[in-house]
Amino acid sequence: MSVKPHFYPSYTGNFYAIGLSYLKADAEVRGHFSIDAPTQINILEQAKQNGLEGLTIISTCNRTEIYGFAKDAGDLIDLLCVHTQGTREEFEKVAYIYKNEAAVDHLFKVGTGLDSQILGDFEIISQLKTGFKRAKKLNLVNPFMERLINAVIQASKHIKSKTNISSGATSVSFASVQYILARVPFISEKNILLFGTGKIGRNTCENLVKHTQNDHIVLINRTKDKAEKIAGKFNLVVKDYANIQAEIANADILIVATGASKPTISKELLYLKKPLLILDLSIPKNVDENVQEIEGVSLVHLDQLSKMTDETLNRRKEQVPQALGIIKEIQSEFYEWLETRKFAPTIKALKNKLVDLKEGELDFQRKKIANFNEEQAEIISNRIIHKITTQFASHLKSENGSQAASLELIQKVFKLENQ
């Protein structure tokens, strides 16, 4: 009886994608499962100790996901919950779990920006690349994962270059500036304070300078030299973290993009003389909801920013069918490769069997024939083995639906075991 090959025959487990995103999990819950760089490394190291093969992690403000091989999805969920603040019960309320083909489909959609909170947000691909590099450094990238992630990167490049899906607001950082421009008159005359100069903070800063024509933006970061590097690039002002209360009082707009695990801005810091618009671009939230108790404060979180539907978003939606067509083409190439991997063990076993037959025959002829030319016999027999295995491989590639029957026949004829 033929045994159905595993999705990826080199590993007995299944390929899973487990995670949660903005679609069902609010900012607070996403914050419970947020994974910083050191935690990612801890998860990868434990995965290796647990004997898991092939694992990579994506953690952004909008999603946390683990992709990898396991005998059960629960193995990956346990890894996530052990290393974050969230519980399994909390995770299961908002989570998604994809297996094998569905997991591959999901990774393609995530990596190409089709599943992003802002359609066409290509910042996610850099997160995927970073996670991939971390996993590879710890030898947690098997051939399947390497081939798949490279295919997703290729699809992302093609979609970005061949469609207009990335036109307009391509990130939360730009969306925040778009929000300000639409709602704050005379923006070039307003005092803007940016607190936090991580990746989102840097991107927001660049978009502020580019689109507001405002030359009095103030930067504050807990580590002052990081803020000074960015300020020097855009000729902006940097103030000490100790002065944050006074700078907030002077600001018309406060943008918070810190990477803290708890709120860094609360009502206790606010002594206002004029209205203040606060944009919190952090996950977990870095602005306490209690700031809204102060008269004149308007608080906007990135979840609200990302719900903006405008002409840009509608134009992007029109590009989705073309993007899906590109994904389908690259996915097909990936699955063609995967099919060859499914019968690779049988071809390898066949080659080993033929080599055994060759060795036995050469040994027989060596004893029977005087002056036996062993070198020439070795060359000829190896070429014949190569031609036979290549012929079988070509046959299996073209078999499509009857491939399983062909594999079974080859195994039976040549008495190949454990395939």
C-alpha positions as CSV (number, residue, x, y, z in Angstrom):
1,M,0.0,0.0,0.0
2,S,1.4,3.4,-1.0
3,V,1.9,5.9,1.9
4,K,1.0,9.5,1.0
5,P,4.2,11.6,1.2
6,H,4.4,14.4,3.7
7,F,3.9,18.0,2.5
8,Y,7.7,18.3,2.7
9,P,9.2,14.8,2.7
10,S,12.5,15.7,4.4
11,Y,10.5,16.4,7.6
12,T,7.7,14.4,9.2
13,G,5.8,17.3,10.6
14,N,3.5,19.8,8.8
15,F,4.2,23.4,7.9
16,Y,2.2,25.8,10.0
17,A,1.6,29.5,10.3
18,I,0.2,30.6,13.7
19,G,-0.4,34.1,14.7
20,L,-2.7,37.0,15.4
21,S,-3.2,40.4,13.7
22,Y,-5.1,43.6,13.6
23,L,-8.0,41.8,12.0
24,K,-9.2,40.3,15.2
25,A,-6.8,41.4,17.9
26,D,-6.9,44.9,19.2
27,A,-3.7,46.9,20.1
28,E,-3.8,45.8,23.7
29,V,-3.9,42.1,22.9
30,R,-1.3,42.4,20.1
31,G,0.9,44.1,22.7
32,H,0.7,41.0,25.0
33,F,2.2,38.9,22.1
34,S,4.7,41.4,20.8
35,I,8.2,39.9,20.4
36,D,11.3,42.1,20.4
37,A,14.6,41.0,18.9
38,P,16.1,39.3,22.0
39,T,12.9,37.4,22.6
40,Q,12.8,36.2,19.0
41,I,16.3,34.8,19.5
42,N,15.1,33.1,22.7
43,I,12.2,31.5,20.9
44,L,14.4,30.3,18.0
45,E,16.9,28.8,20.5
46,Q,14.2,27.0,22.4
47,A,12.7,25.7,19.1
48,K,16.1,24.3,18.2
49,Q,16.4,22.6,21.6
50,N,12.8,21.2,21.1
51,G,13.9,19.6,17.9
52,L,11.7,21.8,15.6
53,E,13.0,22.2,12.1
54,G,12.5,25.3,10.0
55,L,11.2,28.3,11.9
56,T,10.9,32.0,11.4
57,I,9.1,34.8,13.2
58,I,7.4,38.1,12.2
59,S,6.5,40.6,14.8
60,T,5.3,44.1,13.9
61,C,2.9,46.6,15.4
62,N,0.1,44.9,13.4
63,R,0.8,41.2,13.8
64,T,2.9,38.5,15.5
65,E,3.4,35.2,13.5
66,I,5.5,32.1,13.7
67,Y,6.0,30.0,10.6
68,G,7.6,26.6,11.0
69,F,7.5,22.8,10.9
70,A,6.0,20.9,13.8
71,K,4.0,17.7,14.5
72,D,1.2,19.9,15.9
73,A,0.4,23.6,15.8
74,G,0.2,23.6,19.5
75,D,4.0,23.2,19.7
76,L,4.4,26.6,18.0
77,I,1.6,28.2,20.1
78,D,3.3,27.0,23.3
79,L,6.6,28.6,22.2
80,L,4.9,31.9,21.6
81,C,3.0,32.0,24.9
82,V,5.9,30.9,27.0
83,H,8.0,33.8,25.7
84,T,5.4,36.6,25.7
85,Q,2.9,38.1,28.2
86,G,-0.1,36.5,26.5
87,T,-1.9,33.3,27.6
88,R,-2.9,30.4,25.3
89,E,-6.6,31.1,26.1
90,E,-6.2,34.8,25.1
91,F,-4.3,33.7,21.9
92,E,-6.9,31.2,20.8
93,K,-9.7,33.8,21.0
94,V,-8.2,35.9,18.2
95,A,-5.7,33.6,16.5
96,Y,-5.4,31.9,13.1
97,I,-3.7,28.7,12.3
98,Y,-2.9,27.7,8.7
99,K,-1.4,24.4,7.6
100,N,0.7,23.4,4.6
101,E,-0.7,24.9,1.4
102,A,-2.9,27.4,3.4
103,A,0.2,28.5,5.4
104,V,2.1,29.0,2.2
105,D,-0.7,31.1,0.8
106,H,-0.9,33.2,4.0
107,L,2.9,33.9,4.0
108,F,2.7,35.1,0.3
109,K,-0.2,37.5,1.2
110,V,1.6,38.8,4.3
111,G,5.0,39.2,2.6
112,T,3.5,41.1,-0.4
113,G,1.5,43.5,1.6
114,L,-1.9,42.1,0.6
115,D,-2.8,41.3,4.3
116,S,-1.4,44.5,5.7
117,Q,-3.5,46.9,7.7
118,I,-2.8,49.5,5.0
119,L,-3.0,47.6,1.7
120,G,0.3,47.4,-0.1
121,D,2.4,48.2,3.0
122,F,5.8,46.9,1.9
123,E,7.5,47.5,5.2
124,I,6.5,44.0,6.2
125,I,9.0,42.4,3.8
126,S,12.0,43.9,5.7
127,Q,10.6,42.3,8.9
128,L,10.4,39.0,7.1
129,K,13.9,39.3,5.8
130,T,15.2,40.2,9.3
131,G,13.4,37.2,10.9
132,F,14.8,34.9,8.1
133,K,18.4,36.1,8.8
134,R,18.0,35.4,12.5
135,A,16.7,31.9,11.9
136,K,19.3,31.1,9.4
137,K,22.1,32.2,11.7
138,L,20.8,29.6,14.2
139,N,20.5,26.9,11.5
140,L,16.7,26.9,11.7
141,V,16.1,27.4,8.0
142,N,15.7,24.2,6.1
143,P,15.6,24.0,2.2
144,F,11.8,24.3,2.2
145,M,11.8,27.5,4.3
146,E,14.7,29.0,2.3
147,R,13.0,28.4,-1.0
148,L,9.7,29.6,0.2
149,I,10.9,32.8,1.8
150,N,13.0,33.7,-1.3
151,A,9.9,33.1,-3.4
152,V,7.9,35.5,-1.3
153,I,10.7,38.1,-1.5
154,Q,10.7,37.7,-5.3
155,A,6.9,38.1,-5.4
156,S,7.1,41.3,-3.3
157,K,9.7,42.8,-5.6
158,H,7.7,42.0,-8.7
159,I,4.5,43.4,-7.3
160,K,6.2,46.6,-6.2
161,S,7.8,47.1,-9.6
162,K,4.9,45.9,-11.9
163,T,1.8,47.3,-10.1
164,N,0.8,50.6,-8.4
165,I,-0.4,48.9,-5.3
166,S,2.3,50.7,-3.2
167,S,1.3,54.2,-4.5
168,G,0.2,56.7,-1.9
169,A,0.2,55.8,1.8
170,T,2.5,52.8,2.1
171,S,2.9,52.8,5.8
172,V,1.4,53.7,9.1
173,S,4.0,56.5,9.4
174,F,2.8,58.1,6.2
175,A,-0.8,57.5,7.1
176,S,-0.2,59.5,10.4
177,V,1.1,62.4,8.4
178,Q,-1.8,62.2,6.0
179,Y,-4.1,62.3,9.0
180,I,-2.4,65.4,10.3
181,L,-2.5,67.2,6.9
182,A,-6.2,66.5,6.5
183,R,-7.2,67.7,10.0
184,V,-4.7,70.4,11.2
185,P,-4.8,73.7,9.3
186,F,-1.6,75.8,8.9
187,I,0.5,72.8,9.7
188,S,3.7,74.5,8.8
189,E,3.2,76.9,11.7
190,K,2.4,74.3,14.3
191,N,4.8,73.0,17.0
192,I,5.3,69.2,16.4
193,L,7.0,67.0,19.0
194,L,8.1,63.5,18.0
195,F,8.9,61.2,20.9
196,G,10.7,58.0,19.9
197,T,13.1,57.6,17.0
198,G,12.9,53.8,16.2
199,K,12.0,52.7,12.7
200,I,8.4,54.1,12.7
201,G,9.6,57.3,14.4
202,R,12.3,57.7,11.7
203,N,9.9,57.1,8.9
204,T,7.3,59.5,10.4
205,C,10.0,62.1,10.8
206,E,11.0,61.8,7.2
207,N,7.4,62.1,6.1
208,L,6.7,65.1,8.4
209,V,9.7,67.0,6.9
210,K,8.8,66.1,3.3
211,H,5.0,66.9,3.5
212,T,4.5,69.6,6.1
213,Q,7.2,72.1,5.2
214,N,7.5,72.5,9.0
215,D,11.0,73.6,10.1
216,H,10.4,73.5,13.9
217,I,9.9,69.8,14.6
218,V,11.4,68.8,17.9
219,L,12.7,65.3,18.6
220,I,13.1,63.5,21.9
221,N,14.4,60.1,22.6
222,R,15.5,58.4,25.8
223,T,18.9,57.8,24.1
224,K,19.7,61.3,22.9
225,D,22.5,60.4,20.4
226,K,20.0,58.4,18.3
227,A,17.7,61.4,18.0
228,E,20.7,63.6,17.2
229,K,21.7,61.3,14.2
230,I,18.2,61.7,12.7
231,A,18.0,65.4,13.6
232,G,21.3,66.0,11.8
233,K,19.9,64.4,8.7
234,F,16.9,66.7,8.6
235,N,18.3,69.7,10.4
236,L,15.8,69.4,13.3
237,V,16.0,70.3,17.0
238,V,16.7,67.7,19.7
239,K,15.8,68.2,23.3
240,D,16.7,66.2,26.4
241,Y,14.2,63.6,27.7
242,A,14.2,65.5,31.0
243,N,12.5,68.4,29.2
244,I,9.6,66.3,27.8
245,Q,6.9,67.9,30.0
246,A,7.8,71.4,28.9
247,E,8.0,70.4,25.3
248,I,4.6,68.7,25.4
249,A,3.1,71.9,26.9
250,N,4.6,73.8,23.9
251,A,3.4,71.4,21.3
252,D,0.3,71.4,19.1
253,I,0.9,67.9,17.9
254,L,2.6,65.0,19.8
255,I,3.6,61.9,17.9
256,V,4.6,58.9,20.2
257,A,6.6,56.1,18.5
258,T,8.5,54.6,21.4
259,G,9.1,50.9,21.8
260,A,8.3,50.7,25.5
261,S,6.3,47.8,27.0
262,K,4.2,50.2,29.1
263,P,2.7,53.7,28.5
264,T,5.3,56.5,28.4
265,I,2.8,59.3,28.2
266,S,0.0,59.8,30.8
267,K,-2.1,62.7,32.0
268,E,0.4,63.4,34.8
269,L,2.8,64.7,32.2
270,L,0.3,67.1,30.6
271,Y,0.1,70.7,31.7
272,L,-1.5,72.2,28.7
273,K,-2.2,75.8,27.7
274,K,-3.7,74.9,24.3
275,P,-5.3,72.0,22.5
276,L,-3.0,68.9,21.8
277,L,-3.4,66.2,19.2
278,I,-1.6,63.0,20.2
279,L,-0.9,60.2,17.7
280,D,0.2,57.0,19.3
281,L,2.0,54.8,16.7
282,S,3.3,52.3,19.2
283,I,2.4,48.6,19.9
284,P,1.8,48.0,22.8
285,K,0.1,51.4,23.3
286,N,2.6,53.9,24.7
287,V,0.0,56.6,25.5
288,D,-2.3,56.0,28.5
289,E,-6.0,56.4,27.7
290,N,-6.3,58.7,30.8
291,V,-4.8,61.6,28.7
292,Q,-8.3,62.0,27.3
293,E,-9.4,63.2,30.8
294,I,-7.5,66.4,30.1
295,E,-9.6,69.1,28.3
296,G,-8.3,69.8,24.8
297,V,-6.6,66.5,24.2
298,S,-7.4,64.4,21.1
299,L,-5.9,60.9,21.1
300,V,-5.6,58.8,17.9
301,H,-4.1,55.3,17.9
302,L,-2.6,53.7,14.8
303,D,-5.6,51.3,14.6
304,Q,-7.7,54.3,13.8
305,L,-5.2,55.7,11.3
306,S,-5.2,52.5,9.4
307,K,-8.9,52.4,8.9
308,M,-8.8,55.4,6.7
309,T,-10.4,54.7,3.3
310,D,-9.7,57.1,0.6
311,E,-9.1,57.3,-3.1
312,T,-5.6,55.9,-2.6
313,L,-6.9,52.8,-1.0
314,N,-9.5,52.3,-3.7
315,R,-6.9,52.7,-6.4
316,R,-4.8,50.1,-4.6
317,K,-7.7,47.6,-4.5
318,E,-7.9,47.8,-8.2
319,Q,-4.3,46.5,-8.4
320,V,-5.0,43.4,-6.2
321,P,-6.0,41.0,-9.1
322,Q,-2.7,41.8,-10.9
323,A,-0.8,41.2,-7.7
324,L,-2.5,37.9,-7.1
325,G,-1.6,36.9,-10.6
326,I,2.1,37.5,-9.9
327,I,1.8,35.5,-6.7
328,K,0.1,32.6,-8.5
329,E,2.9,32.5,-11.0
330,I,5.7,32.4,-8.4
331,Q,3.8,30.0,-6.2
332,S,3.5,27.6,-9.1
333,E,7.3,27.6,-9.6
334,F,7.6,26.9,-5.8
335,Y,5.2,24.0,-6.0
336,E,7.0,22.6,-9.0
337,W,10.2,22.6,-7.0
338,L,8.3,21.0,-4.0
339,E,7.0,18.2,-6.2
340,T,10.5,17.2,-7.2
341,R,11.4,17.2,-3.5
342,K,8.5,14.7,-2.8
343,F,10.0,12.1,-5.1
344,A,13.6,12.9,-4.4
345,P,13.9,10.3,-1.6
346,T,12.7,7.6,-4.0
347,I,15.2,8.7,-6.7
348,K,18.0,8.8,-4.1
349,A,17.0,5.2,-3.0
350,L,16.9,4.1,-6.6
351,K,20.4,5.5,-7.2
352,N,21.7,3.7,-4.1
353,K,20.1,0.5,-5.2
354,L,21.7,0.8,-8.7
355,V,25.1,1.6,-7.1
356,D,24.8,-1.6,-5.0
357,L,24.0,-3.6,-8.1
358,K,27.0,-2.0,-9.9
359,E,29.4,-2.8,-7.0
360,G,28.3,-6.4,-7.0
361,E,28.6,-6.7,-10.8
362,L,32.0,-5.0,-10.9
363,D,33.2,-7.3,-8.1
364,F,32.0,-10.3,-10.1
365,Q,33.7,-9.1,-13.4
366,R,36.9,-8.2,-11.5
367,K,37.3,-11.8,-10.5
368,K,36.3,-13.2,-13.9
369,I,38.1,-11.0,-16.4
370,A,41.9,-10.8,-16.5
371,N,43.3,-7.2,-16.7
372,F,39.9,-5.9,-15.9
373,N,39.8,-2.1,-16.6
374,E,38.2,-1.0,-13.4
375,E,38.5,2.8,-14.0
376,Q,36.7,2.6,-17.4
377,A,34.0,0.2,-16.0
378,E,33.4,2.7,-13.1
379,I,33.0,5.6,-15.5
380,I,30.6,3.8,-17.9
381,S,28.4,2.3,-15.1
382,N,28.1,5.6,-13.3
383,R,27.0,7.3,-16.5
384,I,24.4,4.6,-17.0
385,I,23.1,5.0,-13.4
386,H,22.9,8.8,-13.9
387,K,21.0,8.4,-17.2
388,I,18.5,5.9,-15.6
389,T,17.8,8.0,-12.5
390,T,17.4,11.2,-14.7
391,Q,15.0,9.3,-16.9
392,F,12.9,8.3,-13.9
393,A,13.0,11.8,-12.5
394,S,11.8,13.3,-15.8
395,H,9.0,10.7,-15.9
396,L,7.8,11.5,-12.4
397,K,7.9,15.3,-13.1
398,S,5.5,14.8,-16.0
399,E,3.2,12.3,-14.3
400,N,1.0,14.9,-12.4
401,G,-2.0,13.0,-11.1
402,S,-0.5,9.5,-11.4
403,Q,2.8,10.3,-9.7
404,A,1.9,8.4,-6.6
405,A,1.2,5.2,-8.6
406,S,4.5,5.6,-10.4
407,L,6.4,6.1,-7.2
408,E,4.8,2.9,-5.8
409,L,5.7,0.9,-8.9
410,I,9.3,2.1,-8.8
411,Q,9.6,1.2,-5.1
412,K,8.0,-2.3,-5.8
413,V,10.1,-3.1,-8.9
414,F,13.4,-2.2,-7.2
415,K,12.4,-3.3,-3.8
416,L,13.1,0.1,-2.2
417,E,12.3,0.2,1.5
418,N,10.9,3.0,3.7
419,Q,9.9,5.4,1.0
